[in-house]
């Protein structure tokens, strides 16, 4: 009979409910049991850690709800104490099912313990640490990027006055994945380096012959500060890259490669969807339901796909208040932002790039005229991105994967909307559905 310690994590303490499977079977109503139960209070100090180590159980169970959780995970790892992680949403739904509507530390730790015992032998009922490591590093990287933006903007404003000839170069400056800070920043900061720089002569000429008054000490300090941010990002990217090389993610990367997804976006998605089995039924197949409509006809609902889209921030929740009814975006905001970035950088056309000019050329070839808004194939009307011949022609002309060509066609030829932002989100939703269909094939 397993024994678990359900833990509700607080800012400075841990509420622990130690429960055995045998004891759980004797509980008639979990709600009443939670009212009477007095959890153990473990504070974050050395004396309490010794008390924690004395608790006899098969494992501790935590909800990964924030930075406080990682402190206890580190402590468990340090003392080799077995622990598991459980989804807060699943525990909350379980608690409501058991009649525990009120949310309190005591109710939460009891619900975590009871849920963990009932699902103890189902590995899919618990979260993997791999996904959490990726999530923590990705969020740290995002926070660092947001922190450097004000410094980046301010330095750009200073250059407009002190060396306007470099402004265009500065605006186009980008640091690529796993690359150090751009050489331009080192020049502005006055830091010596031994990098090969083919643009050094032309840059030095612009600086020496500038109509501006030259770099001030404040501008150089801003450049040094920005370099520090880039160095922080580089270290986080190196750690994140090491996590992404985990063999468990290999099948996912094979699919991401076909979609030409950058590493940063892969990290955002993996932190939400790994493992894909979490969205499937016990038979590792999508959960399908049939719903009867107003006209009496039954329609199919793929609940697994709906959960997948919600996890990536592309789900919708119904909001009703009086006579007002609306659907609102729901799910992970940072995953939604990552998909937005994927569409705008990979799927959205830029007529200046050679391979994307080839894309346009393929669409306008004679066999695909008239305008490929809707193509006829064997008497069936299909959208351009579903026209296999057109998709294949675009892929061959632009030398891009089929998946990317299909999404580019989807973005270009949405007849029902002219609003750019809506077109991006529609294409992001299309990419989400395509990803889901490919990922569920992983065995």
Secondary structure as UniProt FT lines:
FT   STRAND          3..9
FT   STRAND          13..20
FT   HELIX           21..25
FT   HELIX           30..36
FT   STRAND          40..43
FT   HELIX           46..53
FT   STRAND          59..63
FT   HELIX           67..78
FT   TURN            79..80
FT   STRAND          83..86
FT   HELIX           88..97
FT   TURN            98..99
FT   HELIX           105..118
FT   TURN            119..121
FT   HELIX           123..125
FT   HELIX           129..162
FT   HELIX           164..166
FT   HELIX           167..171
FT   TURN            177..178
FT   HELIX           183..189
FT   TURN            198..199
FT   HELIX           200..208
FT   HELIX           217..244
FT   HELIX           247..249
FT   HELIX           250..258
FT   TURN            259..260
FT   HELIX           263..273
FT   HELIX           276..279
FT   TURN            282..283
FT   STRAND          288..292
FT   TURN            294..295
FT   STRAND          298..302
FT   HELIX           303..311
FT   TURN            312..313
FT   STRAND          315..321
FT   TURN            322..323
FT   STRAND          324..330
FT   HELIX           333..342
FT   HELIX           343..347
FT   TURN            351..352
FT   HELIX           354..363
FT   HELIX           366..368
FT   TURN            372..373
FT   STRAND          374..377
FT   TURN            378..379
FT   STRAND          380..383
FT   HELIX           384..386
FT   HELIX           388..398
FT   HELIX           402..412
FT   TURN            415..416
FT   HELIX           420..439
FT   TURN            440..441
//
